[in-house]
Amino acid sequence: MSAEKKKPKAVKLAKSSSKGKKQRLDLAQFMGHQYLSQSLKVSEIHTLLKYLTLRQFNEGDILADIGEVGDALYLVVQGEIALMVDDKKKHYEIVREGPGEMLGIMSFFDRKPRSVRLVAKAPDTQVLRLSRAMYKRMKVEHPFIAINLVEHALINLDCLFRKVSKDFAQFAHHLYGEGIK
C-alpha cells in the first residue's frame, strides 16, 4: 500500500491553557452525544476522557495494520477511516466509518491478528484512542463506564456487520440477478 504506517501525532490536551480547556470541553460535548455516554453523568464523561488519548492522522496514514494484534480501540472524532483488505497486489475498501464510530474492536477483545487495515481517508482525521492498559485500569476503577464502553463496542460491531452484509447482498444481487424463486 502506498500509505506508510507513521507514528500518529498525539494531541496534547493542556490542562491550564484556554485552548486546552476548550478542546476538553469540545471533546466532552462530542462524547455526550455518543451512545456510549447516554447513561453517563457529565462527571463520568470527563472521567472517561482521562483514559483516552486524542490522536491525529493525515489522509493515508495507517492506524492499525493487517496481522497486528489490537492493543487499542479507536473512536472517530473527526474525519473518516476506511477498513481495507489486500488481495494480491490490490487493496479494497470494505467500509468507511466516520465520527462516533468505534473501530479496532474485534482484535482488541479477542487478541487475534487483525484481518483489515485501518486507514485515515480524510485530512486531519482525529480519534480518541483507548489502550489496553487504560482499559484494564478503567475496568477496575470505573466498571460502570467500562460496561458502557463494551456495550457501545457491541453495537458498533453489529452495525458494521449489518452494513457490510447489506452491501454484500446488494453486490450479489447485482452480480447474479434475482436468483431462483
C-alpha positions in Angstrom: 0.0 0.0 0.0 1.3 3.5 -0.8 0.4 4.7 2.7 3.1 4.3 5.3 2.4 3.5 8.9 3.6 6.5 10.7 3.5 7.3 14.4 0.4 9.3 14.9 0.6 12.8 16.3 -0.6 12.7 19.9 -2.5 15.8 20.5 -1.6 17.2 23.9 -4.5 18.5 26.0 -3.1 21.3 28.0 -4.9 21.4 31.4 -4.3 25.1 32.2 -4.4 26.8 28.8 -7.6 28.2 27.5 -7.1 26.2 24.3 -6.7 23.0 26.3 -9.8 23.8 28.3 -11.8 24.5 25.1 -10.5 21.3 23.5 -11.6 19.2 26.6 -15.0 20.9 26.6 -15.4 20.2 22.8 -14.5 16.5 23.4 -16.8 16.3 26.4 -19.6 17.7 24.2 -18.8 15.3 21.4 -18.8 12.3 23.8 -22.0 13.5 25.4 -23.8 12.9 22.0 -22.4 9.3 21.6 -24.4 6.2 22.6 -21.5 5.3 24.9 -22.3 8.3 27.1 -26.1 8.2 27.1 -26.3 6.8 30.6 -23.2 8.6 32.0 -23.2 11.7 34.1 -21.1 14.7 32.9 -18.5 14.0 35.5 -18.3 10.4 34.3 -17.7 11.6 30.7 -14.8 13.7 32.0 -13.5 10.7 33.8 -13.8 8.6 30.6 -11.8 11.3 28.7 -8.9 10.9 31.2 -8.4 7.3 29.9 -8.4 8.3 26.3 -5.7 9.9 24.1 -6.6 12.2 21.2 -4.6 11.2 18.1 -4.4 13.0 14.8 -3.8 11.4 11.4 -3.2 12.6 7.9 -5.0 11.2 4.9 -3.5 7.9 4.0 -1.9 7.2 7.4 -2.4 3.7 8.8 -3.9 3.4 12.3 -3.6 -0.3 12.5 -2.4 -2.9 10.0 -3.4 -6.4 8.9 -1.7 -9.1 11.1 -1.2 -6.9 14.2 -2.9 -7.8 17.4 -5.0 -4.9 18.5 -3.6 -3.0 21.5 -6.2 -0.2 21.3 -9.7 0.8 20.4 -10.4 3.9 18.3 -13.4 6.2 18.5 -13.6 8.5 15.4 -14.0 12.2 16.4 -13.3 13.8 13.0 -12.7 12.6 9.5 -13.1 9.2 8.0 -11.4 5.8 8.4 -11.6 3.0 5.9 -11.4 -0.7 6.6 -9.2 -2.1 3.9 -8.2 -5.6 2.8 -5.5 -6.8 0.4 -6.0 -9.2 -2.5 -2.6 -10.0 -4.0 -1.5 -6.6 -5.2 -4.8 -4.8 -5.0 -6.3 -3.0 -2.0 -10.1 -3.0 -1.4 -12.1 -0.7 0.8 -14.7 -2.7 2.8 -16.4 0.2 4.5 -15.8 3.8 5.7 -16.6 5.0 9.1 -16.9 8.5 10.5 -17.4 10.4 13.7 -18.9 8.5 16.5 -17.9 5.1 15.2 -15.6 2.7 17.2 -13.0 0.7 15.4 -10.5 -2.0 16.2 -13.0 -3.8 18.4 -12.5 -7.5 17.3 -8.7 -7.7 17.6 -8.8 -5.7 20.8 -11.1 -8.1 22.6 -10.2 -11.4 21.0 -6.4 -10.7 20.8 -6.2 -12.3 17.4 -4.4 -10.7 14.4 -6.3 -8.0 12.5 -7.9 -9.1 9.2 -8.3 -5.5 8.0 -6.2 -2.3 7.8 -7.5 0.9 9.3 -6.6 3.8 7.0 -7.3 7.6 7.5 -9.2 8.8 4.5 -9.6 12.5 5.3 -7.0 15.1 6.2 -6.9 15.9 9.9 -8.6 12.7 11.0 -8.9 12.6 14.8 -9.6 9.6 17.0 -9.8 9.0 20.7 -7.6 6.0 21.5 -8.1 3.7 24.4 -5.1 1.5 25.1 -5.4 -2.0 26.5 -3.6 -0.9 29.7 -6.0 2.0 30.2 -9.0 -0.2 29.5 -7.8 -2.7 32.2 -7.5 0.2 34.7 -10.9 1.5 33.8 -12.5 -1.9 34.4 -11.2 -1.9 37.9 -11.5 1.8 38.8 -14.8 2.6 36.9 -16.6 -0.6 36.0 -19.8 1.2 35.0 -18.0 3.3 32.4 -16.2 0.1 31.1 -19.5 -1.7 30.8 -20.9 1.2 28.7 -17.8 1.1 26.5 -18.2 -2.7 25.9 -21.9 -2.2 25.1 -21.0 0.6 22.6 -18.4 -1.7 21.1 -21.0 -4.5 20.6 -23.5 -2.1 19.0 -20.8 -0.7 16.7 -19.8 -4.2 15.7 -23.4 -5.1 15.0 -23.9 -2.0 12.9 -20.7 -2.7 10.9 -21.8 -6.3 10.3 -25.2 -5.3 9.1 -23.7 -2.6 6.8 -21.2 -5.0 5.2 -23.9 -7.7 4.9 -26.3 -5.4 3.2 -23.5 -4.2 0.8 -22.6 -7.8 0.0 -26.2 -8.8 -0.6 -26.7 -5.9 -3.0 -23.5 -6.8 -4.8 -24.5 -10.4 -5.1 -28.0 -9.4 -6.4 -26.3 -7.1 -9.0 -23.8 -9.8 -9.9 -26.1 -12.9 -10.0 -29.6 -11.3 -10.6 -32.7 -12.2 -8.7 -31.9 -15.9 -8.4 -34.3 -18.8 -8.2 -37.8 -18.0 -7.0 
